[in-house]
Amino acid sequence: MLETTTRLLRVQGYNGTGLNQIIKESGTPKGSLYYHFPGGKEQLAAEAISAAAHMMAGRIQQAFDATSTAREAAQLILEVSAQELEETDFQCGCPVATVALEVATTEGAVRVACQQAFTGAQEVLDKNLRRYGFSEEQAKELSEFMITAYEGALLLSRARRDTSPLLNLRHALPRLFS
């Protein structure tokens, strides 16, 4: 159910994803939903966002582990994102952003999960940037900028159905590492 919910939230958002669709596409009996997620859709969505956040943080860490500089890691993250957008016909962007935009004005568990997802991604970036010699302040500022630029480029790429904003950022962002 979590995998199905994560996928549907990523493509359709929170409001566009219904419990009946999750149950049908996951092949899970309806009774299992409320057994495992007594808080219903909000709890299921919050846990799916948390799972997506874990995946996101892992992908960021993998990029740093697979490269020898922060610049190369940033470029790899952007290249993989552009490739994934094209492979999914621009359906799958950030697994958190689609939902975060919808729930930004709410006070529920889903908004909190989105906030924590972005915080977690920034913490992974911070840690790795400090590893490459950036001060704590520089790493914090740069990681926040990286997430902001990445999400903006991803949004433009999806809206235009063109990966050039992500690929252009691939060239512009690393200049900050000089």
C-alpha positions as CSV (number, residue, x, y, z in Angstrom):
1,M,0.0,0.0,0.0
2,L,2.8,2.4,0.8
3,E,4.5,1.9,-2.5
4,T,1.3,2.4,-4.4
5,T,0.4,5.4,-2.4
6,T,3.8,6.9,-2.9
7,R,3.6,6.4,-6.7
8,L,0.1,7.8,-6.9
9,L,0.9,10.9,-4.7
10,R,3.9,11.6,-6.8
11,V,1.9,11.6,-10.0
12,Q,-1.6,12.8,-8.9
13,G,-1.0,14.6,-5.7
14,Y,-2.9,14.3,-2.4
15,N,-6.3,15.5,-3.5
16,G,-6.2,13.5,-6.7
17,T,-5.5,10.2,-5.0
18,G,-8.4,8.4,-3.4
19,L,-8.4,5.4,-1.0
20,N,-10.4,3.3,-3.4
21,Q,-7.8,3.7,-6.1
22,I,-5.0,2.9,-3.6
23,I,-6.9,-0.3,-2.5
24,K,-7.6,-1.3,-6.1
25,E,-4.1,-0.7,-7.5
26,S,-2.3,-2.2,-4.5
27,G,-4.5,-5.3,-4.4
28,T,-4.9,-4.9,-0.7
29,P,-8.2,-5.8,1.1
30,K,-10.1,-2.7,2.3
31,G,-10.0,-3.9,5.9
32,S,-6.2,-4.0,5.8
33,L,-6.2,-0.2,5.2
34,Y,-7.7,0.8,8.5
35,Y,-6.0,-2.0,10.3
36,H,-2.6,-0.8,9.3
37,F,-3.5,2.9,9.0
38,P,-6.2,3.7,11.5
39,G,-5.8,7.4,10.7
40,G,-7.0,6.7,7.1
41,K,-5.8,8.6,4.1
42,E,-3.9,11.2,6.1
43,Q,-1.9,8.6,8.0
44,L,-1.2,6.6,4.9
45,A,-0.1,9.6,2.9
46,A,2.1,10.9,5.7
47,E,3.8,7.5,5.9
48,A,4.1,7.3,2.1
49,I,5.8,10.8,2.2
50,S,8.1,9.6,4.9
51,A,9.1,6.5,2.8
52,A,9.6,8.8,-0.2
53,A,11.8,11.1,2.0
54,H,13.9,8.1,3.0
55,M,14.3,7.2,-0.7
56,M,15.2,10.8,-1.6
57,A,17.8,11.0,1.1
58,G,19.3,7.7,0.0
59,R,19.5,8.8,-3.6
60,I,21.3,12.0,-2.6
61,Q,23.7,10.0,-0.5
62,Q,24.3,7.5,-3.3
63,A,25.2,10.4,-5.6
64,F,27.8,11.7,-3.2
65,D,29.1,8.1,-2.6
66,A,29.4,7.5,-6.3
67,T,31.4,10.7,-7.1
68,S,34.5,12.3,-5.8
69,T,33.4,16.0,-5.6
70,A,30.3,17.8,-4.5
71,R,30.1,19.3,-7.9
72,E,30.0,15.9,-9.6
73,A,27.3,14.7,-7.1
74,A,25.1,17.7,-7.9
75,Q,25.5,17.1,-11.6
76,L,24.7,13.4,-11.1
77,I,21.5,14.1,-9.1
78,L,20.3,16.5,-11.9
79,E,21.1,14.1,-14.7
80,V,19.3,11.2,-13.0
81,S,16.3,13.4,-12.4
82,A,16.2,14.6,-16.0
83,Q,16.4,11.0,-17.2
84,E,13.7,9.9,-14.9
85,L,11.4,12.7,-16.0
86,E,11.8,11.7,-19.6
87,E,11.4,7.9,-18.9
88,T,8.1,8.6,-17.1
89,D,6.8,11.1,-19.7
90,F,7.2,13.9,-17.2
91,Q,4.9,12.3,-14.7
92,C,7.3,11.5,-11.9
93,G,9.1,14.5,-10.4
94,C,10.0,15.0,-6.8
95,P,8.1,12.4,-4.7
96,V,7.3,15.2,-2.1
97,A,6.8,18.4,-4.0
98,T,3.5,17.6,-5.7
99,V,1.9,16.9,-2.3
100,A,3.7,19.7,-0.5
101,L,2.2,22.3,-2.8
102,E,-1.3,21.1,-2.0
103,V,-1.0,20.8,1.8
104,A,1.2,23.9,2.5
105,T,-1.6,25.7,4.3
106,T,-2.8,22.8,6.4
107,E,-1.7,21.7,9.8
108,G,-2.0,18.0,9.4
109,A,0.5,15.1,9.4
110,V,1.0,15.2,5.6
111,R,2.3,18.8,5.7
112,V,4.6,17.9,8.6
113,A,5.9,14.8,6.7
114,C,6.6,17.0,3.6
115,Q,8.5,19.5,5.8
116,Q,10.5,16.7,7.4
117,A,11.3,15.3,4.0
118,F,12.8,18.5,2.7
119,T,14.6,18.9,6.0
120,G,16.0,15.4,5.8
121,A,17.2,16.0,2.2
122,Q,18.9,19.2,3.3
123,E,20.6,17.5,6.2
124,V,22.1,14.9,3.8
125,L,23.4,17.6,1.6
126,D,24.7,19.6,4.6
127,K,26.6,16.6,5.9
128,N,28.2,15.9,2.5
129,L,29.1,19.5,1.8
130,R,30.8,19.8,5.1
131,R,32.7,16.6,4.2
132,Y,34.1,18.4,1.2
133,G,35.3,21.4,3.3
134,F,32.4,23.8,3.4
135,S,31.8,25.5,6.7
136,E,28.6,24.7,8.6
137,E,27.1,28.0,7.5
138,Q,28.2,27.6,3.9
139,A,26.8,24.1,3.7
140,K,23.5,25.1,5.2
141,E,23.1,28.0,2.8
142,L,24.2,26.0,-0.2
143,S,22.1,23.0,0.5
144,E,19.0,25.1,0.9
145,F,19.8,26.8,-2.4
146,M,20.4,23.5,-4.1
147,I,17.0,22.2,-3.0
148,T,15.3,25.4,-4.0
149,A,16.9,25.5,-7.4
150,Y,16.4,21.8,-8.0
151,E,12.6,22.0,-7.1
152,G,12.2,25.0,-9.3
153,A,14.0,23.4,-12.2
154,L,12.0,20.3,-11.8
155,L,8.7,22.2,-11.8
156,L,9.7,24.1,-14.9
157,S,10.8,20.9,-16.6
158,R,7.5,19.2,-15.9
159,A,5.4,22.2,-16.9
160,R,7.3,22.6,-20.2
161,R,7.7,18.9,-20.7
162,D,11.4,19.6,-21.4
163,T,14.4,18.7,-19.3
164,S,16.4,21.7,-20.3
165,P,15.8,23.6,-17.0
166,L,17.2,20.6,-15.0
167,L,20.1,20.2,-17.5
168,N,20.9,23.9,-17.5
169,L,21.0,23.8,-13.7
170,R,23.4,20.9,-14.0
171,H,25.8,23.4,-15.5
172,A,25.0,26.4,-13.4
173,L,24.7,25.0,-9.9
174,P,28.2,23.5,-9.8
175,R,29.8,26.9,-10.3
176,L,28.8,27.6,-6.8
177,F,31.2,25.0,-5.6
178,S,34.2,27.0,-6.9
